[in-house]
């Protein structure tokens, strides 16, 4: 199942996440800094949600209270919750 998350407070507008249990199968960002976000998507593939949360949660972009990596953690947790409900 692919879960779509609408970001808040970042240049990217949406993140699509595909999980296999707690393992990240794929991530796709819409908008934002294309090269950086492709890199993040590649780095997190095969990792657990907890591994990514430990590395990315709380990262800020400039003066913003969040960032694309921080929003990815929120998207992963929302996708995991939606997966549990299905």
N, CA, C and O of each residue as an XYZ file, in Angstrom:
344
protein
N       0.839     -1.180      0.000
C       0.000      0.000      0.000
C       0.890      1.252      0.000
O       1.841      1.347      0.776
N       0.574      2.187     -0.862
C       1.283      3.466     -0.882
C       0.455      4.479     -0.105
O      -0.732      4.664     -0.371
N       1.094      5.130      0.852
C       0.440      6.127      1.692
C       0.922      7.509      1.268
O       2.126      7.744      1.170
N      -0.009      8.419      1.015
C       0.321      9.790      0.629
C       0.140     10.715      1.823
O      -0.912     10.724      2.462
N       1.174     11.491      2.116
C       1.181     12.416      3.250
C       1.382     13.837      2.735
O       2.340     14.104      2.009
N       0.491     14.741      3.102
C       0.601     16.156      2.730
C       1.487     16.844      3.765
O       1.142     16.902      4.945
N       2.620     17.361      3.320
C       3.563     17.991      4.230
C       3.059     19.349      4.708
O       2.168     19.953      4.112
N       3.658     19.804      5.799
C       3.324     21.109      6.372
C       4.615     21.855      6.674
O       5.489     21.342      7.372
N       4.730     23.084      6.137
C       5.859     23.936      6.471
C       7.136     23.676      5.695
O       8.208     24.121      6.105
N       7.041     22.959      4.572
C       8.232     22.671      3.765
C       7.971     22.995      2.301
O       6.832     23.213      1.889
N       9.042     23.021      1.529
C       8.916     23.269      0.084
C       8.258     22.092     -0.623
O       7.507     22.285     -1.578
N       8.532     20.877     -0.164
C       7.841     19.727     -0.748
C       6.389     19.763     -0.283
O       6.096     20.168      0.842
N       5.489     19.334     -1.157
C       4.062     19.376     -0.818
C       3.502     18.021     -0.397
O       2.505     17.953      0.322
N       4.144     16.943     -0.845
C       3.604     15.615     -0.571
C       4.736     14.602     -0.540
O       5.750     14.752     -1.222
N       4.536     13.559      0.276
C       5.464     12.430      0.327
C       4.635     11.160      0.188
O       3.678     10.951      0.933
N       5.006     10.312     -0.768
C       4.394      8.992     -0.900
C       5.344      7.981     -0.281
O       6.540      7.976     -0.572
N       4.798      7.116      0.585
C       5.588      6.144      1.332
C       5.005      4.760      1.112
O       3.789      4.572      1.144
N       5.884      3.795      0.888
C       5.466      2.397      0.817
C       6.261      1.623      1.856
O       7.491      1.660      1.865
N       5.552      0.924      2.727
C       6.168      0.152      3.803
C       5.909     -1.335      3.631
O       4.932     -1.742      3.001
N       6.791     -2.134      4.194
C       6.587     -3.569      4.359
C       6.775     -3.819      5.841
O       7.889     -4.059      6.306
N       5.679     -3.763      6.578
C       5.778     -3.808      8.037
C       6.412     -2.515      8.520
O       5.847     -1.435      8.345
N       7.589     -2.628      9.128
C       8.319     -1.466      9.650
C       9.471     -1.052      8.725
O      10.214     -0.117      9.022
N       9.603     -1.763      7.605
C      10.699     -1.516      6.669
C      10.219     -0.618      5.528
O       9.135     -0.819      4.981
N      11.037      0.373      5.179
C      10.686      1.315      4.114
C      11.042      0.694      2.766
O      12.200      0.369      2.501
N      10.021      0.537      1.917
C      10.245      0.007      0.564
C      10.555      1.125     -0.413
O      11.454      0.995     -1.244
N       9.810      2.232     -0.321
C      10.058      3.355     -1.233
C       9.517      4.643     -0.640
O       8.590      4.640      0.170
N      10.127      5.756     -1.070
C       9.704      7.101     -0.676
C       9.821      7.982     -1.902
O      10.819      7.932     -2.621
N       8.791      8.797     -2.141
C       8.839      9.759     -3.239
C       8.327     11.102     -2.742
O       7.223     11.203     -2.206
N       9.147     12.135     -2.928
C       8.782     13.499     -2.563
C       8.268     14.224     -3.796
O       8.732     13.974     -4.908
N       7.309     15.121     -3.600
C       6.791     15.993     -4.659
C       7.102     17.430     -4.270
O       6.657     17.910     -3.227
N       7.865     18.112     -5.111
C       8.316     19.461     -4.795
C       9.588     19.394     -3.971
O      10.081     18.310     -3.660
N      10.109     20.541     -3.624
C      11.319     20.592     -2.810
C      12.581     20.500     -3.643
O      12.538     20.633     -4.866
N      13.690     20.274     -2.991
C      15.016     20.211     -3.634
C      15.217     18.815     -4.204
O      15.579     17.888     -3.481
N      14.984     18.670     -5.481
C      14.922     17.370     -6.138
C      16.126     16.475     -5.850
O      15.947     15.327     -5.441
N      17.318     16.961     -6.048
C      18.502     16.123     -5.843
C      18.640     15.646     -4.410
O      18.890     14.465     -4.166
N      18.479     16.554     -3.464
C      18.584     16.183     -2.047
C      17.518     15.165     -1.661
O      17.797     14.213     -0.932
N      16.304     15.366     -2.148
C      15.206     14.482     -1.760
C      15.321     13.114     -2.430
O      14.892     12.109     -1.862
N      15.895     13.068     -3.630
C      16.176     11.761     -4.241
C      17.214     11.018     -3.405
O      17.118      9.806     -3.208
N      18.205     11.760     -2.917
C      19.226     11.158     -2.070
C      18.648     10.608     -0.785
O      18.959      9.484     -0.389
N      17.806     11.396     -0.128
C      17.157     10.931      1.109
C      16.332      9.685      0.826
O      16.393      8.715      1.582
N      15.564      9.703     -0.252
C      14.727      8.548     -0.611
C      15.572      7.296     -0.794
O      15.169      6.210     -0.377
N      16.728      7.436     -1.408
C      17.619      6.305     -1.630
C      18.246      5.812     -0.323
O      18.348      4.606     -0.096
N      18.657      6.734      0.519
C      19.297      6.384      1.794
C      18.352      5.614      2.709
O      18.782      4.674      3.378
N      17.073      5.990      2.756
C      16.153      5.381      3.718
C      15.582      4.039      3.247
O      15.040      3.284      4.055
N      15.696      3.738      1.956
C      15.163      2.471      1.436
C      15.820      1.301      2.162
O      17.046      1.218      2.236
N      14.994      0.394      2.699
C      15.492     -0.780      3.415
C      15.708     -0.562      4.902
O      15.992     -1.515      5.627
N      15.581      0.659      5.366
C      15.749      0.973      6.787
C      14.402      0.858      7.517
O      13.343      0.825      6.890
N      14.468      0.797      8.841
C      13.247      0.788      9.637
C      12.807      2.227      9.918
O      13.586      3.170      9.781
N      11.559      2.369     10.307
C      11.043      3.683     10.673
C      11.836      4.252     11.840
O      12.160      5.440     11.844
N      12.153      3.428     12.824
C      12.906      3.899     13.991
C      14.307      4.385     13.617
O      14.781      5.380     14.165
N      14.972      3.695     12.692
C      16.307      4.130     12.254
C      16.245      5.516     11.612
O      17.084      6.376     11.882
N      15.244      5.718     10.764
C      15.100      7.000     10.080
C      14.688      8.085     11.069
O      15.179      9.212     10.997
N      13.790      7.750     11.992
C      13.360      8.726     12.992
C      14.537      9.184     13.837
O      14.661     10.373     14.129
N      15.397      8.263     14.230
C      16.559      8.606     15.055
C      17.479      9.588     14.317
O      18.064     10.477     14.936
N      17.604      9.426     13.003
C      18.500     10.273     12.220
C      17.871     11.605     11.812
O      18.568     12.618     11.768
N      16.562     11.625     11.509
C      15.944     12.778     10.857
C      14.964     13.588     11.703
O      14.698     14.748     11.387
N      14.430     13.010     12.757
C      13.412     13.719     13.535
C      13.997     14.968     14.181
O      15.072     14.935     14.782
N      13.264     16.074     14.044
C      13.660     17.325     14.674
C      14.582     18.196     13.837
O      14.925     19.302     14.254
N      14.991     17.724     12.668
C      15.835     18.552     11.801
C      15.023     19.743     11.327
O      13.859     19.609     10.948
N      15.650     20.909     11.354
C      14.982     22.139     10.929
C      15.622     22.627      9.632
O      16.786     22.341      9.354
N      14.849     23.361      8.852
C      15.339     23.964      7.610
C      15.360     25.477      7.816
O      14.315     26.127      7.813
N      16.554     26.027      7.994
C      16.658     27.460      8.259
C      15.908     27.821      9.521
O      16.110     27.212     10.571
N      15.034     28.820      9.415
C      14.253     29.268     10.567
C      12.928     28.514     10.711
O      12.173     28.761     11.652
N      12.647     27.604      9.792
C      11.395     26.833      9.857
C      11.470     25.830     11.010
O      12.550     25.335     11.331
N      10.338     25.530     11.626
C      10.353     24.569     12.743
C      10.427     23.113     12.290
O      10.440     22.212     13.129
N      10.474     22.866     10.982
C      10.501     21.511     10.439
C      11.370     21.509      9.188
O      11.963     22.527      8.830
N      11.439     20.365      8.534
C      12.218     20.205      7.305
C      11.631     19.023      6.544
O      10.766     18.316      7.060
N      12.097     18.813      5.331
C      11.636     17.645      4.573
C      11.998     16.330      5.279
O      11.157     15.432      5.331
N      13.224     16.178      5.828
C      13.511     14.950      6.567
C      12.617     14.771      7.796
O      12.183     13.656      8.083
N      12.340     15.847      8.520
C      11.449     15.785      9.679
C      10.032     15.409      9.244
O       9.369     14.609      9.905
N       9.576     15.981      8.141
C       8.249     15.641      7.630
C       8.199     14.186      7.162
O       7.152     13.546      7.258
N       9.307     13.661      6.663
C       9.358     12.246      6.277
C       9.084     11.360      7.479
O       8.356     10.374      7.365
N       9.652     11.691      8.624
C       9.396     10.906      9.841
C       7.903     10.918     10.162
O       7.335      9.880     10.499
N       7.272     12.073     10.062
C       5.832     12.176     10.312
C       5.052     11.325      9.300
O       4.089     10.650      9.663
N       5.469     11.364      8.044
C       4.812     10.568      7.000
C       4.960      9.076      7.273
O       4.005      8.317      7.104
N       6.142      8.654      7.690
C       6.377      7.236      7.977
C       5.512      6.754      9.133
O       4.949      5.661      9.084
N       5.412      7.569     10.161
C       4.584      7.172     11.318
C       3.103      7.138     10.938
O       2.374      6.253     11.386
N       2.656      8.080     10.127
C       1.263      8.083      9.679
C       0.995      6.873      8.783
O      -0.065      6.255      8.880
N       1.937      6.533      7.921
C       1.785      5.367      7.051
C       1.723      4.080      7.876
O       0.927      3.187      7.586
N       2.559      3.994      8.895
C       2.565      2.816      9.777
C       1.221      2.681     10.494
O       0.685      1.579     10.606
N       0.676      3.805     10.980
C      -0.624      3.777     11.644
C      -1.730      3.355     10.672
O      -2.612      2.575     11.031
N      -1.678      3.866      9.459
C      -2.688      3.511      8.450
C      -2.572      2.031      8.082
O      -3.579      1.361      7.852
N      -1.359      1.537      8.030
C      -1.115      0.114      7.713
C      -1.703     -0.776      8.802
O      -2.254     -1.839      8.514
N      -1.584     -0.339     10.052
C      -2.104     -1.106     11.188
C      -3.629     -1.158     11.185
O      -4.223     -2.141     11.627
N      -4.259     -0.093     10.683
C      -5.713     -0.017     10.634
C      -6.307     -0.847      9.499
O      -7.466     -1.256      9.557
N      -5.500     -1.090      8.471
C      -5.997     -1.800      7.286
C      -6.139     -3.285      7.516
O      -6.546     -4.014      6.612
